[in-house]
Amino acid sequence: MSAIESCRTAALGGHVAACEDCGHTQIAYNSCRNRHCPKCQGAAAKDWLAERRAELLPVPYFHLVFTLPAAIATIAYHNKAVIYDGLFKASSETLLTIAADPKHLGARIGITAVLHTWGSAMTHHPHVHMIVPGGGLSADGSAWVAAKPSFFLPVRVLSTLFRRLLLERLAAADAAGKLQCLRSWRITRRRSRSIRPPRLATSRSSEITSAPTRRIAVRPRAPSISR
């Protein structure tokens, strides 16, 4: 925090720009370049958000969140690469599989996913935010299959498949000796939900995903950006 507090202040030094004609001077203080600083990384986060917004299709979008149960989140402390890789793959495979099922949407969808490793209270809370278009291409790629305006996919079906895929990856990683510790992971089978119900995405949904792409832990309040 000391680096962030001192960012662009006299504490870090700076340089003076002066006009040779009128003599006007302006002081520019140095930045801290800390990877968590909202001032230093804020511009990069805005650029990333602008690039993602340029990729949006003219259709409604849904915002989904896949969360690691507390027992597995604890294991992630010492096995970040393995657990976060499993979280990304299990959540994306879940969406692609259920969306492709003719009983639900019957389409090939696209996904923008961003990992968050902390919650709003700044505590360890690994989860993945996903922005998903409300529809996708038909199996033969010849037509657009639209989802219902206010409903994407059933959360209970998504939760069941997500838990199974995540636990299978966790068990396989443990069997291969890739985990440093493993404590009673089977208790997560009794959890009712590991994801939030899909909801229509808003401009705020996109802003939520942009900050972690630049590792910004502390963010100033950002203005809304409409799609």
C-alpha positions as YAML, in Angstrom:
chain: A
units: angstrom
residues:
- id: 1
  name: MET
  ca: [0.00, 0.00, 0.00]
- id: 2
  name: SER
  ca: [2.88, 2.38, 0.63]
- id: 3
  name: ALA
  ca: [3.83, 2.34, -3.05]
- id: 4
  name: ILE
  ca: [0.24, 2.98, -4.12]
- id: 5
  name: GLU
  ca: [-0.18, 5.80, -1.59]
- id: 6
  name: SER
  ca: [3.03, 7.46, -2.83]
- id: 7
  name: CYS
  ca: [2.20, 7.06, -6.53]
- id: 8
  name: ARG
  ca: [2.56, 10.33, -8.46]
- id: 9
  name: THR
  ca: [3.53, 12.31, -5.37]
- id: 10
  name: ALA
  ca: [6.70, 14.13, -4.36]
- id: 11
  name: ALA
  ca: [7.71, 11.07, -2.32]
- id: 12
  name: LEU
  ca: [8.76, 9.27, -5.53]
- id: 13
  name: GLY
  ca: [10.41, 12.25, -7.14]
- id: 14
  name: GLY
  ca: [9.56, 13.63, -10.54]
- id: 15
  name: HIS
  ca: [10.61, 15.95, -13.31]
- id: 16
  name: VAL
  ca: [9.84, 19.53, -14.35]
- id: 17
  name: ALA
  ca: [8.71, 20.57, -17.81]
- id: 18
  name: ALA
  ca: [9.28, 24.23, -18.67]
- id: 19
  name: CYS
  ca: [8.28, 26.40, -21.61]
- id: 20
  name: GLU
  ca: [11.30, 28.13, -23.14]
- id: 21
  name: ASP
  ca: [9.20, 31.09, -24.28]
- id: 22
  name: CYS
  ca: [7.01, 32.04, -21.31]
- id: 23
  name: GLY
  ca: [8.84, 30.21, -18.54]
- id: 24
  name: HIS
  ca: [5.75, 28.31, -17.37]
- id: 25
  name: THR
  ca: [6.70, 25.16, -15.50]
- id: 26
  name: GLN
  ca: [4.76, 22.00, -14.70]
- id: 27
  name: ILE
  ca: [5.80, 19.26, -12.30]
- id: 28
  name: ALA
  ca: [5.10, 15.62, -13.19]
- id: 29
  name: TYR
  ca: [5.66, 13.18, -10.34]
- id: 30
  name: ASN
  ca: [6.85, 9.64, -10.96]
- id: 31
  name: SER
  ca: [4.49, 6.66, -10.82]
- id: 32
  name: CYS
  ca: [5.02, 3.66, -8.58]
- id: 33
  name: ARG
  ca: [4.46, 1.10, -11.40]
- id: 34
  name: ASN
  ca: [3.06, -1.30, -8.82]
- id: 35
  name: ARG
  ca: [1.03, -4.04, -10.48]
- id: 36
  name: HIS
  ca: [-1.85, -3.46, -8.02]
- id: 37
  name: CYS
  ca: [-1.99, 0.32, -8.45]
- id: 38
  name: PRO
  ca: [-5.25, 1.60, -10.01]
- id: 39
  name: LYS
  ca: [-3.49, 4.71, -11.32]
- id: 40
  name: CYS
  ca: [-0.73, 2.83, -13.11]
- id: 41
  name: GLN
  ca: [-2.81, -0.08, -14.38]
- id: 42
  name: GLY
  ca: [-6.08, 1.77, -14.82]
- id: 43
  name: ALA
  ca: [-5.30, 2.92, -18.37]
- id: 44
  name: ALA
  ca: [-4.35, -0.59, -19.43]
- id: 45
  name: ALA
  ca: [-7.57, -1.95, -17.93]
- id: 46
  name: LYS
  ca: [-9.61, 0.62, -19.87]
- id: 47
  name: ASP
  ca: [-7.79, -0.32, -23.09]
- id: 48
  name: TRP
  ca: [-8.55, -4.01, -22.47]
- id: 49
  name: LEU
  ca: [-12.22, -3.18, -21.81]
- id: 50
  name: ALA
  ca: [-12.43, -1.13, -25.02]
- id: 51
  name: GLU
  ca: [-10.98, -4.01, -27.02]
- id: 52
  name: ARG
  ca: [-13.51, -6.44, -25.54]
- id: 53
  name: ARG
  ca: [-16.40, -4.06, -26.18]
- id: 54
  name: ALA
  ca: [-15.33, -3.84, -29.83]
- id: 55
  name: GLU
  ca: [-15.78, -7.62, -30.07]
- id: 56
  name: LEU
  ca: [-19.38, -7.59, -28.82]
- id: 57
  name: LEU
  ca: [-22.12, -8.81, -31.11]
- id: 58
  name: PRO
  ca: [-25.40, -6.86, -31.44]
- id: 59
  name: VAL
  ca: [-27.20, -9.31, -29.14]
- id: 60
  name: PRO
  ca: [-28.02, -9.47, -25.41]
- id: 61
  name: TYR
  ca: [-25.27, -10.86, -23.17]
- id: 62
  name: PHE
  ca: [-25.41, -12.87, -19.95]
- id: 63
  name: HIS
  ca: [-23.09, -12.64, -16.93]
- id: 64
  name: LEU
  ca: [-22.21, -15.89, -15.14]
- id: 65
  name: VAL
  ca: [-19.96, -16.55, -12.14]
- id: 66
  name: PHE
  ca: [-18.36, -19.94, -11.35]
- id: 67
  name: THR
  ca: [-16.96, -20.16, -7.82]
- id: 68
  name: LEU
  ca: [-14.57, -22.59, -6.12]
- id: 69
  name: PRO
  ca: [-16.04, -24.14, -2.94]
- id: 70
  name: ALA
  ca: [-14.16, -23.11, 0.21]
- id: 71
  name: ALA
  ca: [-12.50, -26.52, 0.62]
- id: 72
  name: ILE
  ca: [-10.98, -26.39, -2.87]
- id: 73
  name: ALA
  ca: [-10.18, -22.68, -2.60]
- id: 74
  name: THR
  ca: [-7.97, -23.56, 0.37]
- id: 75
  name: ILE
  ca: [-6.09, -26.11, -1.75]
- id: 76
  name: ALA
  ca: [-5.55, -23.41, -4.38]
- id: 77
  name: TYR
  ca: [-3.25, -21.50, -2.01]
- id: 78
  name: HIS
  ca: [-0.49, -24.03, -2.71]
- id: 79
  name: ASN
  ca: [-1.61, -25.28, -6.14]
- id: 80
  name: LYS
  ca: [-2.61, -22.14, -8.05]
- id: 81
  name: ALA
  ca: [-1.68, -23.27, -11.56]
- id: 82
  name: VAL
  ca: [-3.42, -26.65, -11.26]
- id: 83
  name: ILE
  ca: [-6.57, -25.43, -9.50]
- id: 84
  name: TYR
  ca: [-7.10, -22.29, -11.60]
- id: 85
  name: ASP
  ca: [-6.51, -24.24, -14.79]
- id: 86
  name: GLY
  ca: [-9.11, -26.76, -13.65]
- id: 87
  name: LEU
  ca: [-11.55, -23.97, -12.77]
- id: 88
  name: PHE
  ca: [-11.25, -22.39, -16.21]
- id: 89
  name: LYS
  ca: [-11.55, -25.68, -18.08]
- id: 90
  name: ALA
  ca: [-14.38, -27.11, -15.99]
- id: 91
  name: SER
  ca: [-16.46, -23.91, -16.21]
- id: 92
  name: SER
  ca: [-15.93, -23.41, -19.94]
- id: 93
  name: GLU
  ca: [-16.59, -27.09, -20.73]
- id: 94
  name: THR
  ca: [-19.76, -26.90, -18.65]
- id: 95
  name: LEU
  ca: [-21.14, -23.94, -20.61]
- id: 96
  name: LEU
  ca: [-20.14, -25.31, -24.01]
- id: 97
  name: THR
  ca: [-21.63, -28.73, -23.25]
- id: 98
  name: ILE
  ca: [-24.97, -27.56, -21.85]
- id: 99
  name: ALA
  ca: [-25.38, -24.84, -24.48]
- id: 100
  name: ALA
  ca: [-24.77, -27.36, -27.28]
- id: 101
  name: ASP
  ca: [-27.42, -29.72, -25.89]
- id: 102
  name: PRO
  ca: [-30.60, -29.49, -28.06]
- id: 103
  name: LYS
  ca: [-32.68, -29.84, -24.87]
- id: 104
  name: HIS
  ca: [-31.41, -26.44, -23.78]
- id: 105
  name: LEU
  ca: [-29.98, -24.01, -26.36]
- id: 106
  name: GLY
  ca: [-28.57, -26.28, -29.06]
- id: 107
  name: ALA
  ca: [-25.87, -23.87, -30.18]
- id: 108
  name: ARG
  ca: [-22.12, -23.28, -30.17]
- id: 109
  name: ILE
  ca: [-21.49, -20.27, -27.98]
- id: 110
  name: GLY
  ca: [-18.58, -17.92, -27.32]
- id: 111
  name: ILE
  ca: [-17.18, -17.01, -23.91]
- id: 112
  name: THR
  ca: [-15.08, -14.21, -22.42]
- id: 113
  name: ALA
  ca: [-13.74, -15.40, -19.03]
- id: 114
  name: VAL
  ca: [-11.66, -13.61, -16.39]
- id: 115
  name: LEU
  ca: [-10.29, -15.06, -13.15]
- id: 116
  name: HIS
  ca: [-10.81, -13.22, -9.85]
- id: 117
  name: THR
  ca: [-8.84, -14.52, -6.87]
- id: 118
  name: TRP
  ca: [-10.32, -12.15, -4.28]
- id: 119
  name: GLY
  ca: [-13.82, -11.03, -3.37]
- id: 120
  name: SER
  ca: [-15.28, -7.60, -2.70]
- id: 121
  name: ALA
  ca: [-14.11, -7.88, 0.93]
- id: 122
  name: MET
  ca: [-10.52, -8.42, -0.33]
- id: 123
  name: THR
  ca: [-10.46, -11.99, 0.98]
- id: 124
  name: HIS
  ca: [-9.32, -15.10, -0.88]
- id: 125
  name: HIS
  ca: [-12.29, -16.06, -3.06]
- id: 126
  name: PRO
  ca: [-11.32, -17.64, -6.42]
- id: 127
  name: HIS
  ca: [-14.05, -17.42, -9.05]
- id: 128
  name: VAL
  ca: [-14.43, -16.90, -12.78]
- id: 129
  name: HIS
  ca: [-16.60, -14.20, -14.34]
- id: 130
  name: MET
  ca: [-17.96, -15.04, -17.79]
- id: 131
  name: ILE
  ca: [-19.63, -12.77, -20.32]
- id: 132
  name: VAL
  ca: [-21.59, -14.92, -22.79]
- id: 133
  name: PRO
  ca: [-23.72, -13.89, -25.79]
- id: 134
  name: GLY
  ca: [-27.40, -14.79, -25.55]
- id: 135
  name: GLY
  ca: [-27.20, -17.31, -28.33]
- id: 136
  name: GLY
  ca: [-24.78, -19.05, -30.69]
- id: 137
  name: LEU
  ca: [-24.29, -20.76, -34.02]
- id: 138
  name: SER
  ca: [-26.27, -23.82, -34.96]
- id: 139
  name: ALA
  ca: [-24.43, -27.15, -35.18]
- id: 140
  name: ASP
  ca: [-23.84, -26.73, -38.93]
- id: 141
  name: GLY
  ca: [-22.92, -23.05, -38.54]
- id: 142
  name: SER
  ca: [-25.66, -21.90, -40.91]
- id: 143
  name: ALA
  ca: [-27.90, -20.02, -38.49]
- id: 144
  name: TRP
  ca: [-27.97, -18.03, -35.27]
- id: 145
  name: VAL
  ca: [-29.81, -19.68, -32.38]
- id: 146
  name: ALA
  ca: [-31.04, -17.05, -29.93]
- id: 147
  name: ALA
  ca: [-31.62, -17.67, -26.24]
- id: 148
  name: LYS
  ca: [-34.73, -16.44, -24.47]
- id: 149
  name: PRO
  ca: [-34.52, -12.71, -23.64]
- id: 150
  name: SER
  ca: [-34.32, -13.22, -19.88]
- id: 151
  name: PHE
  ca: [-33.18, -16.84, -19.58]
- id: 152
  name: PHE
  ca: [-29.95, -18.47, -20.71]
- id: 153
  name: LEU
  ca: [-29.34, -21.93, -19.19]
- id: 154
  name: PRO
  ca: [-30.70, -23.69, -16.05]
- id: 155
  name: VAL
  ca: [-28.41, -23.06, -13.10]
- id: 156
  name: ARG
  ca: [-29.00, -26.46, -11.47]
- id: 157
  name: VAL
  ca: [-27.97, -28.30, -14.63]
- id: 158
  name: LEU
  ca: [-24.88, -26.11, -14.94]
- id: 159
  name: SER
  ca: [-24.00, -26.59, -11.27]
- id: 160
  name: THR
  ca: [-24.26, -30.37, -11.41]
- id: 161
  name: LEU
  ca: [-22.00, -30.72, -14.44]
- id: 162
  name: PHE
  ca: [-19.54, -28.09, -13.21]
- id: 163
  name: ARG
  ca: [-19.05, -29.84, -9.87]
- id: 164
  name: ARG
  ca: [-18.53, -33.21, -11.53]
- id: 165
  name: LEU
  ca: [-16.00, -31.91, -14.06]
- id: 166
  name: LEU
  ca: [-14.09, -29.92, -11.43]
- id: 167
  name: LEU
  ca: [-13.91, -32.86, -9.01]
- id: 168
  name: GLU
  ca: [-12.78, -35.20, -11.80]
- id: 169
  name: ARG
  ca: [-9.94, -32.84, -12.69]
- id: 170
  name: LEU
  ca: [-9.01, -32.46, -9.05]
- id: 171
  name: ALA
  ca: [-8.94, -36.23, -8.51]
- id: 172
  name: ALA
  ca: [-6.88, -36.75, -11.67]
- id: 173
  name: ALA
  ca: [-4.38, -34.10, -10.60]
- id: 174
  name: ASP
  ca: [-4.07, -35.71, -7.18]
- id: 175
  name: ALA
  ca: [-3.59, -39.18, -8.69]
- id: 176
  name: ALA
  ca: [-0.83, -37.78, -10.91]
- id: 177
  name: GLY
  ca: [0.94, -36.26, -7.90]
- id: 178
  name: LYS
  ca: [0.37, -32.68, -9.06]
- id: 179
  name: LEU
  ca: [-1.22, -31.46, -5.81]
- id: 180
  name: GLN
  ca: [0.80, -30.57, -2.73]
- id: 181
  name: CYS
  ca: [-2.12, -31.30, -0.40]
- id: 182
  name: LEU
  ca: [-5.63, -32.65, -0.57]
- id: 183
  name: ARG
  ca: [-8.17, -32.49, 2.24]
- id: 184
  name: SER
  ca: [-11.57, -34.16, 2.11]
- id: 185
  name: TRP
  ca: [-12.50, -32.83, -1.31]
- id: 186
  name: ARG
  ca: [-15.52, -35.12, -1.48]
- id: 187
  name: ILE
  ca: [-17.45, -32.80, 0.84]
- id: 188
  name: THR
  ca: [-18.03, -30.48, -2.12]
- id: 189
  name: ARG
  ca: [-20.32, -33.08, -3.68]
- id: 190
  name: ARG
  ca: [-22.96, -32.15, -1.12]
- id: 191
  name: ARG
  ca: [-22.93, -28.46, -2.01]
- id: 192
  name: SER
  ca: [-26.07, -27.41, -3.84]
- id: 193
  name: ARG
  ca: [-24.57, -24.71, -6.02]
- id: 194
  name: SER
  ca: [-21.15, -23.53, -7.12]
- id: 195
  name: ILE
  ca: [-22.34, -20.92, -9.62]
- id: 196
  name: ARG
  ca: [-24.70, -17.98, -9.56]
- id: 197
  name: PRO
  ca: [-27.80, -18.01, -11.78]
- id: 198
  name: PRO
  ca: [-27.06, -16.48, -15.20]
- id: 199
  name: ARG
  ca: [-28.28, -12.90, -15.50]
- id: 200
  name: LEU
  ca: [-28.37, -10.34, -18.27]
- id: 201
  name: ALA
  ca: [-25.03, -8.59, -18.56]
- id: 202
  name: THR
  ca: [-24.76, -4.82, -18.16]
- id: 203
  name: SER
  ca: [-21.98, -2.28, -18.68]
- id: 204
  name: ARG
  ca: [-21.03, -2.92, -15.04]
- id: 205
  name: SER
  ca: [-20.50, -6.62, -15.86]
- id: 206
  name: SER
  ca: [-17.77, -5.74, -18.34]
- id: 207
  name: GLU
  ca: [-16.13, -3.30, -15.93]
- id: 208
  name: ILE
  ca: [-16.00, -5.98, -13.24]
- id: 209
  name: THR
  ca: [-13.95, -8.22, -15.53]
- id: 210
  name: SER
  ca: [-11.49, -5.54, -16.69]
- id: 211
  name: ALA
  ca: [-9.66, -4.72, -13.46]
- id: 212
  name: PRO
  ca: [-8.24, -8.21, -12.71]
- id: 213
  name: THR
  ca: [-6.73, -8.40, -16.22]
- id: 214
  name: ARG
  ca: [-4.22, -5.80, -14.98]
- id: 215
  name: ARG
  ca: [-3.97, -7.29, -11.44]
- id: 216
  name: ILE
  ca: [-5.62, -4.23, -9.89]
- id: 217
  name: ALA
  ca: [-6.56, -5.07, -6.32]
- id: 218
  name: VAL
  ca: [-7.81, -1.59, -5.42]
- id: 219
  name: ARG
  ca: [-10.01, 0.20, -7.93]
- id: 220
  name: PRO
  ca: [-11.43, 3.71, -7.95]
- id: 221
  name: ARG
  ca: [-15.12, 4.05, -8.71]
- id: 222
  name: ALA
  ca: [-15.40, 3.95, -12.50]
- id: 223
  name: PRO
  ca: [-18.03, 5.71, -14.61]
- id: 224
  name: SER
  ca: [-20.56, 3.48, -16.37]
- id: 225
  name: ILE
  ca: [-19.88, 2.61, -19.99]
- id: 226
  name: SER
  ca: [-22.88, 1.56, -22.04]
- id: 227
  name: ARG
  ca: [-22.57, -1.08, -24.73]
...
